[in-house]
Amino acid sequence: MSLRYRGVSYEPTQAQVEMSEELIGRYRGAAVSRHTPKQSAAHSSVEGLKYRGATVK
């Protein structure tokens, strides 16, 4: 699938995350579930993050 934004074409990327489904209850007879990732994603360091030229923590 090819996408286009302001005249520039690009291919979308999808993160491959394994999800687990947990049944948390019932609402009006329908099962209610919550989807959570099996492993949390590693956060990148925030060093070098800038906003309008100023370094933010």
C-alpha positions in Angstrom: 0.0 0.0 0.0 1.5 3.3 -1.1 0.5 6.5 0.7 1.0 10.1 -0.4 1.3 13.3 1.7 1.9 16.7 0.2 3.1 15.1 -3.0 5.6 12.8 -1.4 5.0 9.0 -1.7 5.9 6.7 1.2 5.3 3.2 2.4 3.7 2.8 5.9 5.6 0.7 8.5 3.8 -1.5 11.0 5.4 -2.4 14.3 5.2 -6.1 15.0 4.0 -6.3 18.6 2.6 -9.5 20.1 -0.6 -8.8 22.0 -2.3 -10.7 24.7 -6.1 -10.5 25.3 -7.5 -10.5 28.8 -11.2 -10.9 29.6 -12.0 -8.3 32.2 -15.8 -8.7 32.5 -19.1 -8.6 30.9 -21.3 -5.6 29.9 -24.9 -6.1 28.9 -24.1 -9.8 28.1 -21.1 -9.0 25.9 -17.6 -10.0 26.9 -15.3 -7.1 27.5 -11.6 -7.6 26.9 -8.4 -5.6 27.1 -5.5 -6.0 24.7 -2.0 -5.5 26.2 1.4 -5.9 24.7 3.3 -9.0 25.9 6.5 -7.0 26.3 6.8 -3.3 26.8 8.7 -1.4 24.2 12.1 0.0 25.1 12.0 3.8 25.3 14.7 5.7 23.6 16.7 8.1 25.6 15.5 11.7 25.8 19.0 13.2 25.4 19.1 15.6 22.6 15.3 16.3 22.6 14.8 19.9 21.6 11.8 22.2 21.4 12.2 25.5 19.5 15.9 25.3 20.0 15.9 24.7 23.7 16.9 21.3 25.3 14.2 19.7 27.3 14.4 17.0 29.9 
